[in-house]
Amino acid sequence: MSTTETNDHAISVLNDLIETNKDGEQGFRTAAEHVTNSELKTLFNIFAQQRARFASELNSEVLRRGGDPAKTGHMSATLHRGWIDLKSAVTGKSEKAIVDECERGEDSAKSNYEDALKKSLPSDLLSIIETQYLEVKAAHDSVRDLKRAEHADHA
């Protein structure tokens, strides 16, 4: 790949992760607005802020490389059905359903980061993506554990 192709490839990968983080930020904000449990509300707001921070960090990297950062989340419903389905879960106000949909959204985010880490990217970018991935994975595991606890409570 030429330097231009490598740079364009890096910008494309970064923009995909920006979209992933914008989806996650919106999903967690929606979840926080619709749960009554104060611990869940706090956790979902923390994760929303985390995703906003990640998107901002990646945004800076796109600009540094001369690219145009993604402005919104993914348009493809198939990639982020978990966050999209969250909207229908919140209408029923079931915290269990909301936690389930958050986990599905997190499955997608984790997968997108894993895919990005397999790409041929400059080492400085891989380092940023790896650091964010570890936090995404920790958030995913927290939501998964919440889901397990919710299901155990309702068993």
Secondary structure by P-SEA (a helix, b strand, c coil): ccaaaaaaaaaaaaaaaaaaaaaaaaaaaaaaaccccaaaaaaaaaaaaaaaaaaaaaaaaaaaacccccccccccccccccccaaaaaaaaccaaaaaaaaaaaaaaaaaaaaaaaaccccaaaaaaaaaaaaaaaaaaaaaaaaaaaaaaaac
